[in-house]
Amino acid sequence: MNLKQLEYFVVVAEKGGFAAASRLLNIAQSAISRQVAALEEDLQVVLFLRQGRTTALTPAGQRLFEDARDILLRVERMKVNARGSREVATLMIGSSHSFGNFMFPRLTVALSRQGQQIAVGFVQGPTDRLSAMMDSGELDIAILTTLETEPPVIPALEFTPLCDEQVYLVGHRDRLRDTSPVGISEALSRPLILLPRDSRERRSYEALARGLGVTLKVAADAENLTLMFGLARSQVGLILVPRAGLMDGGGGELVAAPVEGLSLRRWIVRHRLGRHDRSARRVCDIILKLVESEDGFARIRRPGPINQSSDTAGANSTSHPHPK
């Protein structure tokens, strides 16, 4: 038995099936099945009843589920306590380049105006990097993004919905002459500048295209949004950009057309057992209010944080991290 097996088991139990767990974890279903099978063999019990596409916990599985979730939270607490000896007085916050360029200056001003005695540091990067930094404790807060309306299931993290953003097809005015709304399939069929193939965000667009029966056309790979805008200005191809990204790099010779039916959801993510819990909560509240005061971001009815022990049951959507 190991922690990875317990983590996979908990996600399968919470999502109600191996296929849903595979999509959320972005891991092959066969790999998850092998880990759960090894766990069952080690414990000498059957954890799931598999009937067609449905999966339900056995009584033994239900008992293990409660214990496994507690173990994962205790491990997270151990990490937090171990890191407590470091002399870190700064609350580290991570975001994508597009949203970070929009939010970080506003957050800094808001903290100063409110007299908040909270030192903050900022990191920008793709989803894979931000997720890894949250897992290692290098970040206290991350603003992550999904194409769907449900976040990944990570018991040690608390996800709070922040906003929904319209996605735009952006390009040089000579390549994108019509700026009226465009459909998702049409947008994905155009020559696109995307993040590298090994990024989770790129894989999400590839999966979306496959689901629509569209052949994704990649004009070039680019490591960040700044480079994407530069390539678009040089007419190498078009890019898919959320509204926050237009505030930073749009304008000039670039024009934008809204992609009908394609939006992304931003989430504020923090550690449920973070060392800077009080400060993190205050900063998260400020970020929420800043977004609510800004035009162009769809408000979300917020019933409360997601991925707490009582909130994860009954989730039924797939999560696809968005590139920017």
Buried (B, 14 or more C-beta within 10 A) or exposed (E): EEEEBBBBBBBBBBBBBBBBBBBBBBBEBEEBBEBBEBBBEEBEBEBBEEEEEEBEBBEBBEEBBEEBBEBBBEBBBEBBEEBEEEEBEEBBBBBBBBBBBBBBEBBEEBBEEEEBEBEBEBBBBBBBBBBEBBBEBBBBBBBBBBBBBBBBBBBBBBBBBBBBBBBBBBBBEEBBEEBEBBEBBBBBBBBBBBBEEEBBBBBBBBBBBEEEEBEBBBBBBBEBBBBBBBBBBEBBBBBBBBBBBBBBBBEEEBBBBBBBEBBBBBBBBBBBBBBBBEBBBBBBEBBBEBBEEBEEBEEBEEEEBBBEEEBBEEBEBBBBBBBB
